[in-house]
Amino acid sequence: MADFEDLLAANELFADNFALAGFDGVAHAGVAMVTCMDSRIDPLAMIGLEPGDAKILRNPGGRVTDHALVALVLGVTLLKVRRIMVVEHTRCAMATATEAQLHEQISASAGLDASWLSLGVITDQKSTVKADVQKVRSHPLIGGDIKVGGFLYDVETGLLNQVV
């Protein structure tokens, strides 16, 4: 229990001023974002939104995976998503090492062979963003009226640069 004591104490303070009770769960700004799990990214703040405005999907590298596509389909069908952002970022670990290098690091850390794990490193971020945007745009359950854009977030400046 002590391992999480600081986080639970912070949660109690958060709950004291909790303002989302009764919230309907839709994306009030009509936005969904697929982005990386990197802690330098504050998805809502970087586009001027607040909790309740958008659906945020995070994974290593900010990739449009099969699971992300399912979430996007649900977002546009049930949760009022009308715009989808695919956002990768500079200095991403998934784009700065090879699959073999990451396998080596994970194996060394875990003390077990990790070469069987598919990590999905990114060799060309702009090409990957374009491909992931196309994957969303061409999905049969995501309507043609949904706007989809691809971006590269600069972790040094905080700026989003549109790729597609």
N, C-alpha and C positions, 0 to 999 in steps of 0.2 A: 504494500500500500504506500509506503514512503517514497517509492520510486516516482510516483505521480503526484505527490502532495502539493508541490508548487503549482502544477497545472490545474489541479482541482481547486486550489485557493483562488487562482486567477479566474476560474470559471464561476466561482461564487460571486466575485465582483462583477463579472460580465452579466450574470443573471439578475443582479440587483437592478440593472437598468435595461433589461431586455425589452426591446421594442418590436420584435417580430411575432409576438404571440397572435394567433389568429390569421397569420399571413396565408394567402391562398396558394403559394408555391409556384406561380407562373413567373416568367421573366418579364417584369414590368417595362423594361426598356426594349424588349424583344430581341435580346442579344444572347448568343451562345459563343463561348470561346474555348477552343482546344489549345492548350498551352503546356509548357513543360512544368515539371514539379519543382524546378529550381527555386530556392527560397529568396532569390533576388527579384523575383517577379511578384508584384502585387496586382493581380489581374483587374480587379474592380477599380482601384485607384488610378491605374495608368490610363484608363479610358473615361475617367470622370463619373463612374457609377458607384452605387452603394449596394449593400446586401439587399436582395430581393429584386434587383434590376436584371440580373443575367444568370445564365447557367454556365458554370465553369467546370471544364473537364481537364484534368491534369494527368500527365504520364511522362516517363522519361523521353525527352526530345520534343514533346508537344506533337506527337504523331496522331494522324487520323487512323486509329486501329479499328478492327471490327467492333469492339466494345464501344468505342467513341462514336462510330456510325449509328449504333443502336440508340445511344443516348441522344444523338442529334435528330434521329427520326422521331423519337418520343418528344423532343423539344419542339420541333416544328408542328407535330400533330396535336400535342396535348398542352403545351406550356407557352404558347404564343411567341415562339422564337421566329423572327423574320429575317435576322441577319446573323451570319456565322463567320467568326474570325478564326483563322488557323494561324497561331503565333509561335514561331520558334525564336531563339535568342542567340545573341553572340556569346562566345566563350562557353558554349554548352559542352558538357562532358561527353555527350553522345555524338558530338561533331568534331571533337579534338583528339580522339583516340581511335585506334582500330579495334575491331571485334576481338582480335587476339590479345591486344594489350589489356582491354577490360577484363577478358577471361582470366588473364594472368593475375591481375589485381584482385579479382574476386576470389580466385582459387587460393591465393596467398593469405587473404584475410580470413576465409572460411576454413582453411586447412583441408579443403576438398576440391576435387576436380570440378570446374564449372564450365568446361568447354562444351557441354551439351546444351547450355542455356542460350537461347536466341535473344540477343540484346537489341538488335536493330540500329546499329550505329548509322550515322548520317555522314555521307562523304561529300555531298554538295547541298548545302542548306536551301539555296534558292530553288534548285531543281526539286528537292523534296517538298518544299512548300507548294510549288506549282502542282506537283503530282497529287498531293493530299487535297488541295483545293479541287482539282479535277475529280478526285474520288468522291467528294461531297456533292459537287455539282451534277455528276452523272448518276448518282444513286436514284433508283426508281421511286423511292418513297419520300424523297426530298423534292418538293415542287420546284419548278423552274422560276417561280416568283420569289424564291428565297435568295437573298443576296449573300454571296460567299466571297470573302477576301482572304488573301494570304499576306502575312507580315513577318518581318524580322525585327525583334525588339533589341535595342542596344542597351546592354546592362551597365554601360559606362555613362550614357547620357540620359537614359530613360525614354528615348524617342522610339516610336514605332515607324518603320519604313515599309511602305506597301510594296510587295513583290508582284502580286497579281490581284 
